[in-house]
Amino acid sequence: MTSPYRILTFDVVGTLIDFEQGILDCLHAQLGTEADHGIDDLRLLEAYARAEDVQQQLTPDMPFSEMLAPAYLRMADELGLPASEAVAGSLRAAIPDWPAFPDSVEALQRLGADHRLIALTNAGRWAARELAATLGEPFDDIVTVEDVGVNKPDPQVFAFCRGRQSVHGYELADFLHVAQSQYHDIGVAKRLGYRTAWVERRAGENSFGATPRPESVTAPDYHVTTLAELADLIELHPTHTEG
């Protein structure tokens, strides 16, 4: 069967790359485990989400990868952790070590056989290159906040990407946007007329973890918990369904 999509755009951090595990691994190495500082992992992640949200409002043109340090200092103040510039800087330095989700690389290979794959990320160019390398270099193009000048969920990010892909003959009906973040991606993409796939990496958990909480949850065209599941659906059921 032929997929109804010709081009797939991907949120990278949180959808393809397990940034929560990357952040926790770094903080554990720098600060110790819960036994050392008395704060469980979920509380750390949720504090990070709040800090990142504030930072993005203050500096909407700053790449996510550069927000890590000031976001840490803000969450450290909230949680009573060491306000250390060294710890803050270590989060950015650890980006090349952030793991891909176990299903990401193979699923991207499958999807890339029949679709143009685009990274649409709030990371900066340096970080985007590192993350693409971790994923096995699957992308035909990478659009970063440094290209656009603003972060998702600003609609300009999607408009910029669509315009850049239009020179290759792609129209809005050809796109499927794939993301885990309701806050940064699914809500705005749906409002702009994109078909969407929500990869709910925290399915069954009563938390959005290190991703800011959306005002409401938008119903996507596909609702899956892994990228492998999405690849199966696109290959076997090429008409989109409400999830």
BELRAWO-V760066 format. One record per residue. N is the residue number from 1. NEAR is the number of other ideal C-beta (glycine too) atoms within 10 Angstrom. D_LAST is the distance of its C-alpha to the last C-alpha in whole Angstrom. Layout:
n = (N;N)
near = (NEAR;NEAR)
d_last = (D_LAST;D_LAST)
//
This chain:
n = (1;2;3;4;5;6;7;8;9;10;11;12;13;14;15;16;17;18;19;20;21;22;23;24;25;26;27;28;29;30;31;32;33;34;35;36;37;38;39;40;41;42;43;44;45;46;47;48;49;50;51;52;53;54;55;56;57;58;59;60;61;62;63;64;65;66;67;68;69;70;71;72;73;74;75;76;77;78;79;80;81;82;83;84;85;86;87;88;89;90;91;92;93;94;95;96;97;98;99;100;101;102;103;104;105;106;107;108;109;110;111;112;113;114;115;116;117;118;119;120;121;122;123;124;125;126;127;128;129;130;131;132;133;134;135;136;137;138;139;140;141;142;143;144;145;146;147;148;149;150;151;152;153;154;155;156;157;158;159;160;161;162;163;164;165;166;167;168;169;170;171;172;173;174;175;176;177;178;179;180;181;182;183;184;185;186;187;188;189;190;191;192;193;194;195;196;197;198;199;200;201;202;203;204;205;206;207;208;209;210;211;212;213;214;215;216;217;218;219;220;221;222;223;224;225;226;227;228;229;230;231;232;233;234;235;236;237;238;239;240;241;242;243)
near = (9;7;17;13;23;18;21;25;28;26;24;26;27;24;24;29;25;19;25;22;15;21;22;18;15;21;25;15;12;17;17;11;14;13;6;9;16;11;17;10;17;15;15;23;22;18;21;27;21;16;24;22;17;16;21;23;8;11;13;12;13;18;21;27;24;19;26;27;18;17;25;30;18;22;24;19;12;12;15;10;19;14;12;14;11;9;19;20;13;17;22;19;12;17;23;13;11;21;13;18;20;12;17;24;16;14;23;23;14;17;23;15;9;13;18;19;19;23;25;28;32;29;27;20;15;16;25;26;16;16;24;19;10;20;20;14;9;17;23;14;16;19;21;23;26;16;17;20;12;16;22;23;21;19;13;12;26;25;12;17;22;21;9;15;21;12;7;12;9;18;11;12;11;19;24;25;27;30;27;26;23;24;21;27;33;29;20;22;29;18;12;15;10;21;19;26;29;28;30;18;21;16;12;6;10;6;13;21;21;26;26;20;15;16;8;8;14;16;12;28;18;20;19;20;16;17;27;17;16;23;19;14;19;24;14;8;12;12;9;18;10;8;14)
d_last = (21;21;18;17;17;21;20;18;19;18;19;21;22;20;17;20;23;23;25;25;27;29;30;31;33;35;35;36;39;40;40;40;37;37;40;42;40;39;35;32;29;27;29;30;27;26;29;29;26;28;30;28;27;31;32;30;31;34;34;31;33;33;31;29;31;34;32;33;36;36;33;35;38;36;34;38;39;37;37;40;40;43;42;43;43;43;40;38;39;38;35;35;37;35;32;33;33;29;28;25;22;23;20;21;24;23;20;21;24;22;20;23;25;23;22;24;22;23;23;23;24;26;28;32;33;35;32;29;32;32;29;28;31;30;27;29;30;26;26;28;28;28;27;28;29;33;32;31;32;30;26;23;21;24;23;26;25;22;25;28;25;25;28;29;27;28;32;30;29;25;24;21;19;20;18;14;14;13;14;14;15;14;17;19;16;13;14;17;16;13;16;18;16;15;12;10;9;9;11;11;15;16;13;15;18;19;19;18;21;23;21;22;20;18;19;15;12;10;7;6;6;5;5;8;11;14;15;16;13;12;15;15;12;14;17;16;13;14;12;9;6;4;0)
//
